[in-house]
Amino acid sequence: MKYLFAAALVAVTFAGIGSASAAGGCGPGWHRGPYGGCRVNRGPVVVVPGAPVVVDRPVVVVPGRRCPIGFAWRYGRCRPI
């Protein structure tokens, strides 16, 4: 009985594996957007070996930032306490 169950499990596993669709059902040249809609691909990605890496400057928070009385600096701006 356990061999029959194992064989059935393997058969169902392989039957459930289909061709992977990277387009998410939208078709070639399209992909799914963040809300599930189909969007067109922007084009091929080209990676050049030895290309310089551009790093943005770090954000520096001024330690002396002051907010009016009754407010505190939270999430990038003065907010009420």
Rosetta blueprint (number, residue, H / E / L):
1 M L
2 K H
3 Y H
4 L H
5 F H
6 A H
7 A H
8 A H
9 L H
10 V H
11 A H
12 V H
13 T H
14 F H
15 A H
16 G H
17 I L
18 G L
19 S L
20 A L
21 S L
22 A L
23 A L
24 G L
25 G L
26 C L
27 G L
28 P L
29 G L
30 W E
31 H E
32 R E
33 G L
34 P L
35 Y L
36 G L
37 G L
38 C E
39 R E
40 V E
41 N L
42 R L
43 G L
44 P L
45 V L
46 V L
47 V L
48 V L
49 P L
50 G L
51 A L
52 P L
53 V L
54 V L
55 V L
56 D L
57 R L
58 P L
59 V L
60 V L
61 V L
62 V L
63 P L
64 G L
65 R L
66 R L
67 C L
68 P L
69 I L
70 G L
71 F E
72 A E
73 W E
74 R E
75 Y L
76 G L
77 R E
78 C E
79 R E
80 P E
81 I L
